[in-house]
Amino acid sequence: MALALRYAARTNIGLGSKARNEDSAYAGPELLVLCDGMGGHAAGDVASSLVVGELVHLDGESHGADDALDILERAMDEANHRLSEVMEVYPDSDGMGTTCIAMMRVDTKLAVANIGDSRAYLLRDARLTQITTDHSFVQKLLDEGRISEEEAQHHPQRSLVTRVFTGRPEDRPDLSLRELRSGDRVLICSDGLTDYVSTEVVTEILAETGRTPGQVADALVHTALRASTRDNVTVVVADAVSPGEGTSKPQVVGAASERRGTRPLSQLSPAEKAAALSREASGVTAVPEAPVLAEEQSRPWVRALRSVGIGVAVLAVLVAGGWAGWAWSQQQYYVGEQDGMVTIYRGISQDLGPISLSTAEEQTDLPVEELPRYYQRRVEGTLSADGRDGADRIVDDLRALTAAACVPTVLLPDGSTATEIPDDMATVTADSLDEAGSPTVESLQDSLDLGSGALAGSDAPTSGAEPTGADAEPTATVVWPEGCP
């Protein structure tokens, strides 16, 4: 049985200090996309709108279920590569990134690709299932059984992501193909919703009968605002319906929907095409230029006087705006790098000619090189903060992440493993474990992220080897993750 989608997209800037919406979303008859941009001063809104714009062409193209995932994966890779091209041309945008969830409908199949901590849910028979896995630090703790679901909901490091689109080849999304049934309801959302509204409440809102996708989307955003979400909150809700009952016009919200001029569609970038589609869907047309009055055409001195007046007014506005902009910039904070150390800066990470718009307020004792590689790049690209308290929280998060990344794996003499170094036996430190004769190498490879190749370190003691000699002291082998001090 053929299906169609009835959909709605909504967004709100949230109650935090963000001056712009860094989320972007697109909803069309055969494509749903949501991106949550990040990078602060490094243009997270540009990253999200750029990726959405690069994927828009998938809507309306003819695809088969057999090659849907390949097509979607290739388009996601091209969008990620486009980010790297932009950062090469505009160095100020280096460090920007975005999460992305894309769903492409092919008949009754739904091809899904996701990277980052934005989420996709499927409501079927009043049961809600999360169909994506977060690429985040908290999700890793959950997978390892170190925290509970309830603890994850309020974990202080829940905003730390481990994989997003940053323009690098290793940024790879997860892919899956799902069966879509009539009556299914799909939700994709940014963490501005899920970080502030519990899954139980989301389920209750989605399961309400008689509500259209637009009404449900409005209710979700309203609930997030009532929960005091400090982040941009964006949702796309879509129902699987019979052909002829679906929505036909695309909807674009967030950064990708901002008005970007009145040029013909053929001259626009992919992101601008997405914005143009949004204006077309909502019936908004470009505002024509004001006509020139006939008396102004015939009286040159009137035009000259008018030009002088406009010039004076513009100069006054520029002076007032410049002062207001400087005052505003000195109320901003971000976290960056100075002399190899994590540092809190006051101002914005930009220069106005020879004038720097920021100063280092506090250099911490946390070396950048001790952070996981992804967060080294994030710090070098700067992390914007909600005031000085927000900058302190970011430093605390980074410090906690460093400690968590340097938990050792201890191989005990009986072949079992632990994460604490025993006090009652001798220890040796090894860079890796010899693959030969070790029954636990496969699990150790996963926990240490050592890959699937042969393990180096022929001098390391064999896993599980018993001590030799009657008086030999039991020895444990300690392996630290790469990059730990």
N, C-alpha and C positions, 0 to 999 in steps of 0.2 A: 504493500500500500504506500503510495507516494505521500510525502509530507511537505509542509511549508512552515515557516517561522513567523510568529507574531511577536514583535519585540519592542523594547523601549530602552533608551540609555539616559542616565541622569548623572549629574556631578555637582559638587559643591566644594568651595575652597576650604571649608572647615573653620574651626574657631581658633586655630593657632596663629602664629605671627607671619605665615607665608603671605607674601604680597601677590603671588600669582599661582595659578593652578598648574601643577606639573603633571597631572594625569591627562590622558587622552583616551577616547574610546570611539569605536565605530560599530554600528549595527546595520547590517544589510540583509537582504533575502537569503544569501548563502554564506555570509561571513560575519563573525562577531570577533572584535579585537578590543583588548584593554591593555594599556601600558601605564605604568607608574614611574615617571621620570625621577631621577635623583642626580645630585651633583651640586645643588645649591646655586652658587654663583657661576658654576660651570654649565649652566643651561640644561637642567633636567627637563624643562618644558619643551626645549628643542628636541631632545632625544626621544621623548615619548611621541610627539607629533610626527617626527621624521619616520619612526618605525611604523606607526599607523599608516602614514601616507604611502610607504613602500609596499604595504600589504593590501591596499584598497583594490588593486587590480584583480585580486583573486575573486572578488564578488562579481558574479555575472559570467565568469569564464566557465566553460564546459569541462568538467572533470569526471573521471570514473573513480569508483570506490577503490579499485586496485592500485591506482597511482596517486590517490589523494594525499597520503602521508608524505610521499616523496616530493610532491609539488609544494606542500606546505613547508616541509623542512628546507627545501631549496630557497623558497621565498624568505623564510626567517633568516637564513644564512646571508642572503643578499642584503636584507635590511640591516643586519649587524655590520656587514662590510661597509655599508653606506655610512654608518656612524664613524668608522675609522677614516673614511675619506673626508668627511666634514671636519674632523679634528685635525687632520693634516693641513687643511686649508685655513682653518680658524683655530690657532693654538690656544686661544682663551677658552675654548670649549673642551679642551683636554680634561678628562676626568668625569665627563658626563656619562650617564648610563640609564638604563630603564629595565624594569621588569616587562614581561609580555605574556599575555595569554591570547591565543588565536584559535578559533573554532571554525572549520569550514564544513558546511553541510553538503553532502553528496547523496541524493535520494534519501534513504533512511539511515545513512551512516553519518557519524560526526567525527571528523579528524581533528584531534586536539594537540596543540603544542604549547608548552609553557616553560618559562624560565623566571626565577625570582620567587617572591612570596605573595604575589597576587594569586587569588584562588578561583577555582571553578567548582560549582556544586551542581548536582542533579537531583531534583525532587521527583520521585516516582512512587505512586501509591502512598502519598503522605510521608514517605521516608526520604530523608535528606542524606546524600552521600557526597563526600568531597572527592572529586575525580582528578585532582592534581595534588602533587606533593610539594610543600614549601621547600625552597632552597635557602634555608636559613640556619643560623646557629642553634636556635631553640629546637627546630625540627631534628637536628642532629642529636641533641640531648634526649629528645623523645625516643628516637630510634634506638639509642643506646640504653634506654631504660633508666636514665639518670634523673628524670623529672616526670611528673604526672601530667595528664592533660590539663587539670585544673591549675597546676603550677605554671604550665606553658602560657595560659591565658593572661597571666599577670607578670610574666618574667621580665625583669628590667632590660634584658638584651634581646627582646623579641623583634626589634626592628633591624637587627644585624643580619644581612643577607650574605650568602656564600657564593651565589652565582646569579649574574644578570648580564644583559647585553652591554658590553663596553667597547665593542669594535674589535675585540681580539678573537683570533680563530678558535680558541679553546672555549668560547662562550657557546655551549651547545644546549638546546632545549630538550626537554623530555617529550616524547611522542607517544600517542595512543589513538586507537580507533575504536569507537563505541557505537552501539546500536541505539537508534533514536526511535521512541515509540510515541504514538499519538497520546496526548495528555501529559507528556513529560514537560517539566519546567526547568530551565537552565538558568543559573546565575553565575556571572563572572564579576569579580569585585576587587578593588584595591584594599590594602590593609587599613585604610582609613575607616572601613566598616568592621572588619574582623578583629582588629585590635581593641575595639571599644564596645562591640555588641556580641553577646554570646551566641554560640551556635544554636542553642535552644530558642532564643528569641528570633533569630534569622529563620529557623525552620517554621516557627509559628506564623510569621508574616508571609512566607512563601506559600504555606499550605492553606491560607485563607481562600475559600472558594468564592467565585463571583467577582474577583478583582482582576482587572486587566493588567498586563505587564507594566504599563505606565503607572497605574495606581500602586502596584507592589514596589516598583522602583522608587517612587516618591516616598512611600512609607519607610523603606530601608534607609534612605538618606536622612529623612526626618528623625528616625530613631537614633542614627549615629550622631546627629547634631544634639539631640537631647542627652546623649551619653557624653557630650562634651569632647567629641573627636577634635584633636588638634592637628590632624593631617587632612589633606585633600581626600574626599570620599567620592568614589565613582562606582556605579553599578550598571550592568547590562542584564536585563531579564528577558528571556525568550521562551515562548510556549510552542510546542510542537503541535500543529493543527492540520486540518485537511487542506488540500490545495484550494485556492480561492479565498481562504479565510486569513491568509497571512498578510504581513505588512509588505508593501512594495517599495516605499521610498526609504533611502538610507538616512541614518541619524548619526551625527558626529557631535561629540561634546568634549569639553576641556580645552587643553592647549591647541589641539588640532583644529578646533572650530573657530579660532579667532580670525577676525577679518584681516585679510592680507592683501588688500588692493583690489583693483577692478580689471586686471588684465584678462585676456581670453584664456579659457581653460587649457588650450594647447601650449600656452607659454608659462604655465604654472608648474612648480615643483610638485612631487607626489603629495607632500603634506598640504600644500595649498589646494591641490585638487580635492583632498578630503574636506577642507574647509568650504570649498565651493559647492560640493555635494550637500553639505549641511545647510547652506543658505538656500539652495534649490529646494531641499526637502521642506524647509520651514516657510518657503514663500518670500524670503527676504531678498531684495534686490539691491544692487549698488546704489548709493546716493549720488545723484548727478551733481556736477559742479554748479555753483550759483551763477546765474546769467549776469552778464555785464550790462549795467544800465546805459541807456542811450546817451544821457547827459554826460556820463563819465567818459564816453567815447569822444564826445565833441569838445570837451573842455580839458586841455592838457594841464592847466594849473590846478584844477580840482584833483586830477589823478596824482600830481606831484605832492600836493598838500596831504592827500590821503596817505600816500606812501610814507611821508615823513612821520605822520601821526602813528601809522602802523609800526614804523621802525622804533619810535620811542617806546611804544607799548611793549613791543617784543623785547627790547633791551631791559625794561623794567621787570618783565616776567622772567627773563633769563637770570638777572641778578637775584631776584627773590627765590627763583627755583634752585639756583646754584647754592645759595645759603641753606635753603631747606634740605637740599640733597646732601650737603656736607654734614649738617646736623643729624640727619637720619642715618647716614653711613657710620657715624661714630657711636650709634646705639646698637650696631650689629656686631655679632661675634662669630668666629669660625675657628675650626681646629685645623692646623696645618703642620708643616715641618720647618725646623730651624736648627741648623748644625747637627742634623741627624736625630733630633729629639722631637717628640710630639709637643707642640706649642699651641697655646691659646692666643688668638689674635683678636684685636678690637678693630672694627672697620669692615671693609669689604676687600676681597682679594683681587683688586684691580688697581691699575695706575692711571692717573690722568696726566698724560705726558710725563714730565719728570717728577710729578707729585704722586707719592704713594698714598693710597686711601686707607691704609691699615698700619697698625703698629703691634709688635709682639708684646702682649701683656704679661704672659707667664710661660716660661719654658719649663716643662715638666721633667721628671727623671725617667721617663719612659722612652727608650730608644725605638725609633721607627723600625729598625731592622729586626726587632724581636716580635713584630706583629706578623700574622700570616700574610702571604704575599698579596692577596687580594686587598687587604686592609692597608698594606703599605702603599699601594697605588691610590686608594681612597684618601688617605691622609695627605699624600703628595699632591693630589688634586684638590684638596681642602674639603672639609665637611662643615656645612653651615649649621648654626646653632640658634635655638630660641633663647637668646640672651646669655648672660654669663653663667647662670645656673645650668642652662642647656649645654654649654660648652664643657662645664665640669662633669655633667652626666656622660657626655660622649667620651671624655678621657677615662672615666670610671669603667665604661663599657669596654673600651679598648684594652684597659688594664686587665679586666676580667677575662676577655677573650684571649689575651696572651697567656694567662695562667692556664686556661682551659686547653690551649693548644699544646702545652708542654707537659701533659700527663704521660708518664712513662708506661711502657708495657714491660712487666717483669715476668720472665719465664722461670718458673720454679723447678726444682730438680725432678719432681714427679710428672712434669710435662704440662701442668696447668699454668694459667696465667693470672696475673693480678695487676693492679694499678698502683699499689703502694709497695715501697721497698722495705722488705722485712729487716728487723733489727737483730734477729737471732741467727743470721747466717751471713757468710761472706758474699760479696757481690762483685761482678765484673761488668764493665760497660762495653757494649758492642754497637757498631754502626748498623748492623743488620744480622740476621740469623741464617746459618747455612741451611739450604733447602734439603739437603740429603739427611734422611732419617728423622725429620721433624714432623710429627703428626699434626702440629698446630700451625704450620707455616701459612696455610691458606687463610685462616682466620686472622693471623697476625698481619698478613698483607693488607687485609681489609681495614683493620683498625689503625694501621700506620700509614695507609695510603701509599704503599710501596709499589703498587702496580702488579702486573701479572708476569713480568719477566723474571729471569733468574736473579736471585738475591746475591749481592756481593758480600765480601767479607769472609774469606776462607779461613781466617784466623779466629773467627768467633767460635765459642764453644758450642758443641752440638746440643740441640734442644733436648731436654729431658735426660741428659747423661747423668748417671749416678757417680758420686765421688769415689775415687779410687783410694785404696789404703784403709786400714782399720781405723785410723784416727783422722781421716780426711774430713774437713769441715764441709757441710753442704753449701753449695754455691748457687746463687741465683744470677741470671743474666738480665741486665737492664738495657733496654733499647729505647732511646729518646726519639720522638718524631723529628723529622728534618727541620732544621732552623732553630731548634731550641738551644739555649745557652748551656 
